[in-house]
Every structure is written in C-alpha cells, then in structure tokens.
Amino acid sequence: MATRNIIRRLLLLSPFGIAAVLTVLMTNLSSERVAGYVFLFATPWAWLLDRGSFPKLPNRALETLVVYVVLLWVPALLYSGCLWLLLRAFSYATARVRKA
C-alpha cells in the first residue's frame, strides 16, 4: 500500500520534474532542440494558453519568467491535474469492483 502511494506521488510530480529539467536546459543551453521540447511539452495545452501575446514588461528577466511560467509550469500543473483525476477515477472504479 505504501509503495502504491509513493508511485502515485512520483507520477503526479513527474510533469513538474520535466518542467524543471526543461527550465534548466533552456537557461543554460538555449538551443533550438530544447525549445522544440518545450513547445512539444506545451502543445496539448496551446488552445488554453494561447489567449494573446505575452505582456510587455519593463524588466527582461521578469518577461522571461512569465514565458517560462506559461510555457512550462502551467502545462505541468495541467498535466498533473489530469493525472490526478485519472488516478482518482481508477481508484473509484476499483473500489466499486471490490465492493460488488
């Protein structure tokens, strides 16, 4: 039982781990390949995130932070939320099967 909970928690945290790795790679490498992975990570959520251009901010570092949040950390939160819902549905279904 404890192993199952650890696996669930790791699964729910995996999108944030991917976002963290991509953030580090983007800040250190800034290559086109890494940028492709960033857009691949955010593509399923483009319909939700593409509500206009990024705001013009006076500070370049703050503008970069907003781009990272929108392209990496919001999709990670959405992926984690979907995984959580999926795991809840599976546990609900298995509980109903065990009860019957």
HUUR-V240911 format. One record per helix or strand. SS is the DSSP state (alpha for helix, beta for strand). FROM is the first residue (numbers start at 1). LEN is the number of residues. If there is no record, write none. Layout:
SS_FROM_LEN / SS_FROM_LEN
//
This chain:
alpha_2_27 / alpha_32_18 / alpha_60_40
//
